[in-house]
């Protein structure tokens, strides 16, 4: 009978041969380095300030009815602040104001921390703060199950105390809201990593423009000279590509330029400052700094501002990215007084994104916009845009119940002289739109 402890050969050597042991050592040496991973759970925070002007006029709108802030984005979700002047809870008989934060976009089981702060406007800094951030929560962050889910306080502040406090000044309340959306990320080790810096091509092309190396075209704008490179301009703009190369014959394209004379092009429909900003974009792929843009906007119409003229230049020279940059800049500065003329500018230069924003803003602030000089400008120069504003109002209000907000907004038009000269009541204006 063979020994049960013998090797597979049935009675051979008990220890492995020398070459097998060496192979095992090499295998251990070649084993992969240990790896690691780490789950990191943290909050992505963002804040929004909601200013409620005309508090006394908002009172009496009814229990359960609210004023909503503009939506804001935190952690990839849209949020809004709801303020209830007469309270959310019928049982409180309008004795309290209520404040809530609502999930305004689609989302399932969104976990978040919240903070609501009613600002003390006396300068003493005695704000009223309700916060999740500075205390431990027994059940963890609050979970919002679906769009429209809310967190807040039905009894945020007693109305009688609020109306005699330093929180209310000049009939105005200011509420700060901070949302911290809980996110989890996986961090794992990598054996090697090489950090690649941001692209610096704009810097190098900008240096090429500044140094004027290899320039082959000169633009004369109101007597001021600008040196540039045809190939760079043609690469960035279909207008310049057509201007410089599309009309050349095959012989001209293949012919070497042996002359030293540089072609000069006269531009007589643009300010030097605007053309300089166009070149800045073409070579550097961004706008001139905000100081230059804002300085040109003070005390002048939107059409005469640098941003407005730059948008016109973007339209002329077929620079869609420059037009979008101008749209983005102008969008941040829309106000009741400027929205109508900004809308006209957007329409004139095919700025569809900006036009859409202006229409929505004008529709949401219609009663104030129709009393501005800009609205009169639309009546005289762009009557079709007045109609588009009213169509936007109608579109926004179609989901509303009949006899509610829709009637009140159309009634706001009673004080405005519309471009068609007809009766401005809702009964006659609506069919014309």
Secondary structure, DSSP 8 states (H G I E B T S, - for coil): ---TTS-TTSSS-SS--HHHHHHHHHHHHTS-----EEEEEEEEEEEEEEEEE-HHHHTTS-TT--EE---EEETTEEEEEEEETT-S-GGGTT-EEEEEEEE-S--SSEEEEEEEEE--TTSS---EEEESTTS--TT-SEEE-STT-EEEEEEEEEHHHHTTSTT-BTTEEEEEEEEEEEEEEEEE--S---------HHHHHHHHHHHTTT--EEEEETTEEEEE-HHHHHHH-HHHHIIIIIT--HHHHHS-------EEEEE-SS-HHHHHHHHHHHHHSS---HHHHHHHHTTS-TTTSHHHHHHHHHHHTT-HHHHHHHHHHHHTT--TTTHHHHHHHHHHTT-HHHHHHHHHHHHHTHHHHTTSHHHHHHHHH-HHHHHHHHHHHHHHHTTS-TTSHHHHHHHHGGGS--TT-S--SHHHHHHH-
